[in-house]
Amino acid sequence: MQFIDFKKEHFKEDENTNDFVIEISKAEIGFDEIKVQERKDDEIYEDADYQITDDPLKITIRMKQPADIRVNF
């Protein structure tokens, strides 16, 4: 399994919903299922509270608060 880490600064605020979103191209992560984990300490990751919107060309991850995350694919 591979992963990509994102910092909370990568998230953009959705002014309509007050959620924070990040978009990832499927060309970058493939078309398999993904799992999102939130960084708690130096190298400790726990399952994050998130929603995914799956489009043909991208995945949008939506969270209530921005966080340092790891996207496993």
DSSP file (Angstrom, degrees, kcal/mol; ACC not computed):
  #  RESIDUE AA STRUCTURE BP1 BP2  ACC     N-H-->O    O-->H-N    N-H-->O    O-->H-N    TCO  KAPPA ALPHA  PHI   PSI    X-CA   Y-CA   Z-CA
    1    1 A M              0   0    0      0, 0.0     2,-0.2     0, 0.0    71,-0.0   0.000 360.0 360.0 360.0 138.5    0.0    0.0    0.0
    2    2 A Q        -     0   0    0     27,-0.1    71,-2.7     2,-0.0     2,-0.3  -0.627 360.0-167.1-106.4 167.5    1.2    3.5   -0.9
    3    3 A F  E     -A   72   0A   0     69,-0.2     2,-0.4    -2,-0.2    69,-0.2  -0.988  16.1-151.5-152.1 160.5    0.4    6.8    0.7
    4    4 A I  E     -A   71   0A   0     67,-1.7    67,-2.9    -2,-0.3     2,-0.4  -0.999  19.1-142.4-131.6 132.9    0.7   10.6    0.3
    5    5 A D  E     -A   70   0A   0     -2,-0.4     2,-0.4    65,-0.2    65,-0.2  -0.778  15.9-169.7 -95.7 140.1    0.9   12.9    3.3
    6    6 A F  E     -A   69   0A   0     63,-2.8    63,-2.4    -2,-0.4     2,-0.2  -0.982  15.1-135.3-127.1 141.4   -0.8   16.3    3.2
    7    7 A K    >   -     0   0    0     -2,-0.4     3,-2.1    61,-0.2     4,-0.3  -0.556  30.4-109.4 -88.0 158.6   -0.5   19.2    5.6
    8    8 A K  G >  S+     0   0    0      1,-0.3     3,-1.2    -2,-0.2    -1,-0.1   0.745 115.9  70.3 -61.6 -21.4   -3.5   21.1    6.9
    9    9 A E  G 3  S+     0   0    0      1,-0.2    -1,-0.3    57,-0.1    59,-0.1   0.691  86.1  67.5 -68.3 -17.9   -2.4   24.0    4.8
   10   10 A H  G <  S+     0   0    0     -3,-2.1    -1,-0.2     2,-0.1    -2,-0.2   0.691  83.2  94.2 -74.1 -18.7   -3.3   22.1    1.7
   11   11 A F    <   -     0   0    0     -3,-1.2     2,-0.4    -4,-0.3    11,-0.2  -0.448  62.5-152.8 -77.2 147.2   -7.0   22.2    2.6
   12   12 A K  E     -D   21   0B   0      9,-2.8     9,-3.1    -2,-0.1     2,-0.4  -0.934  20.6-117.1-115.8 143.8   -9.3   25.0    1.2
   13   13 A E  E     -D   20   0B   0     -2,-0.4     2,-0.9     7,-0.2     7,-0.2  -0.664  16.2-141.7 -82.8 131.3  -12.4   26.2    3.1
   14   14 A D  E >>> -D   19   0B   0      5,-3.3     4,-2.6    -2,-0.4     5,-0.6  -0.833  10.9-160.9 -89.2 108.0  -15.7   25.6    1.3
   15   15 A E  T 345S+     0   0    0     -2,-0.9    -1,-0.2     1,-0.2     5,-0.0   0.726  85.4  58.3 -67.1 -21.8  -17.6   28.8    2.2
   16   16 A N  T 345S+     0   0    0      1,-0.1    -1,-0.2    -3,-0.1    -2,-0.0   0.861 124.8  17.3 -75.4 -35.4  -21.0   27.2    1.3
   17   17 A T  T <45S-     0   0    0     -3,-0.6    -2,-0.2     2,-0.2    -1,-0.1   0.533  93.8-127.1-113.7  -9.9  -20.6   24.4    3.9
   18   18 A N  T  <5 +     0   0    0     -4,-2.6     2,-0.2     1,-0.3    -3,-0.2   0.660  69.2 128.5  64.2  18.3  -17.8   25.7    6.2
   19   19 A D  E   < -D   14   0B   0     -5,-0.6    -5,-3.3    46,-0.0     2,-0.4  -0.496  60.5-121.1 -91.0 169.4  -16.0   22.4    5.6
   20   20 A F  E     -DE  13  63B   0     43,-3.3    43,-2.8    -7,-0.2     2,-0.3  -0.951  32.3-169.6-114.5 134.9  -12.4   22.0    4.5
   21   21 A V  E     -DE  12  62B   0     -9,-3.1    -9,-2.8    -2,-0.4     2,-0.3  -0.885  17.6-171.8-128.4 153.2  -11.7   20.2    1.3
   22   22 A I  E     - E   0  61B   0     39,-1.8    39,-2.9    -2,-0.3     2,-0.4  -0.989  15.2-149.4-139.6 136.5   -8.7   18.8   -0.6
   23   23 A E  E     - E   0  60B   0     -2,-0.3     2,-0.4    37,-0.2    37,-0.2  -0.894  10.9-170.6-110.5 136.7   -8.9   17.4   -4.2
   24   24 A I  E     - E   0  59B   0     35,-2.7    35,-2.6    -2,-0.4     2,-0.1  -0.992  23.7-122.6-128.8 129.6   -6.6   14.7   -5.4
   25   25 A S  E >>  - E   0  58B   0     -2,-0.4     4,-1.3    33,-0.2     3,-1.1  -0.450  11.8-137.4 -68.6 138.0   -6.3   13.6   -9.0
   26   26 A K  H 3> S+     0   0    0     31,-2.3     4,-2.7     1,-0.3    32,-0.1   0.749 104.9  67.0 -68.0 -21.9   -7.0    9.9   -9.6
   27   27 A A  H 34 S+     0   0    0     30,-0.5    -1,-0.3     1,-0.2     4,-0.1   0.804 104.1  45.8 -63.7 -27.4   -4.0    9.9  -12.0
   28   28 A E  H <4 S+     0   0    0     -3,-1.1    -2,-0.2     2,-0.1    -1,-0.2   0.835 128.7  21.1 -83.4 -36.3   -1.9   10.5   -8.8
   29   29 A I  H  < S-     0   0    0     -4,-1.3     3,-0.3     1,-0.3    -2,-0.2   0.494 101.0-127.9-115.7  -5.2   -3.5    7.9   -6.6
   30   30 A G     <  -     0   0    0     -4,-2.7    -1,-0.3    -5,-0.2    -2,-0.1  -0.357  33.7 -73.3  86.6-170.3   -5.2    5.4   -8.9
   31   31 A F  S    S+     0   0    0     -2,-0.1    -1,-0.2    -4,-0.1     3,-0.1   0.310  90.8 106.4-113.6   6.5   -8.7    4.1   -8.9
   32   32 A D  S    S-     0   0    0     -3,-0.3     2,-0.1    41,-0.2    -3,-0.0  -0.235  82.5 -75.7 -78.4 174.0   -8.7    1.8   -5.9
   33   33 A E        -     0   0    0      1,-0.0     2,-0.3    -2,-0.0    -1,-0.2  -0.370  49.8-149.2 -68.4 148.7  -10.3    2.5   -2.6
   34   34 A I        -     0   0    0     -3,-0.1     2,-0.4    -2,-0.1    39,-0.2  -0.805   8.1-153.3-119.3 162.8   -8.6    5.0   -0.3
   35   35 A K  E     -B   72   0A   0     37,-2.1    37,-3.2    -2,-0.3     2,-0.5  -0.999  10.0-150.2-134.2 136.1   -8.3    5.4    3.5
   36   36 A V  E     -B   71   0A   0     -2,-0.4    12,-2.0    35,-0.2     2,-0.4  -0.925  13.5-175.5-113.1 129.0   -7.6    8.7    5.2
   37   37 A Q  E     -BC  70  47A   0     33,-2.5    33,-2.7    -2,-0.5     2,-0.4  -0.951  18.5-134.7-122.9 144.2   -5.8    8.9    8.6
   38   38 A E  E     -BC  69  46A   0      8,-3.3     8,-2.4    -2,-0.4     2,-0.4  -0.801  22.8-120.0 -98.2 136.5   -5.2   12.0   10.7
   39   39 A R  E     + C   0  45A   0     29,-3.0    29,-0.3    -2,-0.4     6,-0.2  -0.625  35.0 169.7 -76.9 126.0   -1.8   12.6   12.2
   40   40 A K        -     0   0    0      4,-3.1     2,-0.2    -2,-0.4    -1,-0.2   0.820  65.0  -5.2-102.8 -47.4   -1.9   12.7   16.0
   41   41 A D  S    S-     0   0    0      3,-1.1     3,-0.4     0, 0.0    -1,-0.2  -0.608 104.1 -54.6-132.5-166.4    1.7   12.7   17.0
   42   42 A D  S    S-     0   0    0      1,-0.3    -3,-0.0    -2,-0.2     0, 0.0   0.888 130.1  -7.2 -43.4 -61.8    5.1   12.4   15.3
   43   43 A E  S    S+     0   0    0     -4,-0.0     2,-0.6     2,-0.0    -1,-0.3   0.019 105.9 113.1-128.3  27.4    4.4    9.1   13.5
   44   44 A I        -     0   0    0     -3,-0.4    -4,-3.1     2,-0.0    -3,-1.1  -0.907  40.7-178.0-105.8 122.5    1.0    8.1   15.0
   45   45 A Y  E     -C   39   0A   0     -2,-0.6     2,-0.3    -6,-0.2    -6,-0.2  -0.955   3.4-174.0-120.9 138.4   -2.0    8.1   12.6
   46   46 A E  E     -C   38   0A   0     -8,-2.4    -8,-3.3    -2,-0.4    -2,-0.0  -0.892  42.4 -78.7-125.8 157.8   -5.6    7.3   13.5
   47   47 A D  E     -C   37   0A   0     -2,-0.3   -10,-0.2   -10,-0.3     2,-0.2  -0.310  52.9-136.7 -55.9 133.7   -8.7    7.0   11.3
   48   48 A A        -     0   0    0    -12,-2.0     2,-0.8     1,-0.0   -12,-0.2  -0.517  11.3-116.9 -92.4 160.2   -9.9   10.5   10.4
   49   49 A D        +     0   0    0     -2,-0.2    15,-0.4     2,-0.0     2,-0.3  -0.880  62.7 135.0 -94.8 107.4  -13.5   11.7   10.3
   50   50 A Y        -     0   0    0     -2,-0.8     2,-0.4    13,-0.1    13,-0.2  -0.932  47.4-136.8-150.0 166.0  -14.0   12.6    6.7
   51   51 A Q  E     -F   62   0B   0     11,-2.1    11,-2.8    -2,-0.3     2,-0.4  -0.975  19.2-149.4-127.2 145.4  -16.3   12.3    3.7
   52   52 A I  E     -F   61   0B   0     -2,-0.4     2,-0.5     9,-0.2     9,-0.2  -0.952   7.1-162.0-118.7 135.0  -15.3   11.4    0.2
   53   53 A T  E     -F   60   0B   0      7,-2.4     7,-2.6    -2,-0.4     2,-0.7  -0.978  16.7-154.5-109.9 121.3  -16.8   12.5   -3.1
   54   54 A D  E     +F   59   0B   0     -2,-0.5     5,-0.2     5,-0.2    -2,-0.0  -0.857  17.9 174.2-105.2 107.5  -15.6   10.2   -5.9
   55   55 A D        -     0   0    0      3,-2.5   -29,-0.0    -2,-0.7    -2,-0.0  -0.633  46.2-102.9-102.9 166.0  -15.6   11.8   -9.4
   56   56 A P  S    S+     0   0    0      0, 0.0     3,-0.1     0, 0.0    -1,-0.1   0.823 118.9  24.5 -59.2 -31.4  -14.3   10.1  -12.6
   57   57 A L  S    S+     0   0    0      1,-0.2   -31,-2.3   -31,-0.1   -30,-0.5   0.568 126.9  21.4-112.4 -11.3  -11.1   12.2  -12.5
   58   58 A K  E     -E   25   0B   0    -33,-0.3    -3,-2.5   -32,-0.1     2,-0.4  -0.969  58.2-132.5-152.2 164.3  -10.6   13.2   -8.9
   59   59 A I  E     -EF  24  54B   0    -35,-2.6   -35,-2.7    -2,-0.3     2,-0.5  -0.984  18.5-154.3-119.5 134.2  -11.4   12.5   -5.3
   60   60 A T  E     -EF  23  53B   0     -7,-2.6    -7,-2.4    -2,-0.4     2,-0.5  -0.949   4.4-158.6-110.9 123.8  -12.5   15.2   -2.9
   61   61 A I  E     -EF  22  52B   0    -39,-2.9   -39,-1.8    -2,-0.5     2,-0.4  -0.890   9.6-165.7-101.8 128.1  -11.9   14.7    0.8
   62   62 A R  E     +EF  21  51B   0    -11,-2.8   -11,-2.1    -2,-0.5     2,-0.3  -0.959  11.4 170.6-120.1 128.7  -14.1   16.8    3.1
   63   63 A M  E     -E   20   0B   0    -43,-2.8   -43,-3.3    -2,-0.4   -13,-0.1  -0.934  39.6-128.4-133.8 157.2  -13.4   17.4    6.8
   64   64 A K  S    S+     0   0    0    -15,-0.4    -1,-0.1    -2,-0.3   -14,-0.1   0.840  99.6  21.5 -72.3 -34.1  -14.9   19.7    9.5
   65   65 A Q  S    S-     0   0    0    -45,-0.1    -1,-0.2   -46,-0.1     2,-0.1  -0.984  90.3-108.3-132.6 143.8  -11.4   20.9   10.5
   66   66 A P        +     0   0    0      0, 0.0     2,-0.3     0, 0.0   -58,-0.1  -0.420  47.2 167.2 -68.6 148.9   -8.2   20.9    8.5
   67   67 A A        -     0   0    0    -60,-0.1     2,-0.5    -2,-0.1   -56,-0.1  -0.979  46.0 -91.6-154.6 160.6   -5.6   18.4    9.7
   68   68 A D        -     0   0    0     -2,-0.3   -29,-3.0   -29,-0.3     2,-0.3  -0.713  59.4-178.2 -73.8 124.1   -2.3   16.8    8.7
   69   69 A I  E     -AB   6  38A   0    -63,-2.4   -63,-2.8    -2,-0.5     2,-0.4  -0.847  30.5-144.2-128.8 162.0   -3.5   13.6    6.9
   70   70 A R  E     -AB   5  37A   0    -33,-2.7   -33,-2.5    -2,-0.3     2,-0.7  -0.997  14.4-154.8-123.6 125.1   -2.2   10.5    5.3
   71   71 A V  E     -AB   4  36A   0    -67,-2.9   -67,-1.7    -2,-0.4     2,-0.4  -0.897  11.2-160.3-102.7 113.2   -4.1    9.2    2.3
   72   72 A N  E      AB   3  35A   0    -37,-3.2   -37,-2.1    -2,-0.7   -69,-0.2  -0.773 360.0 360.0 -94.2 135.5   -3.5    5.4    1.8
   73   73 A F              0   0    0    -71,-2.7   -70,-0.2    -2,-0.4   -41,-0.2   0.331 360.0 360.0-144.1 360.0   -4.2    3.9   -1.6
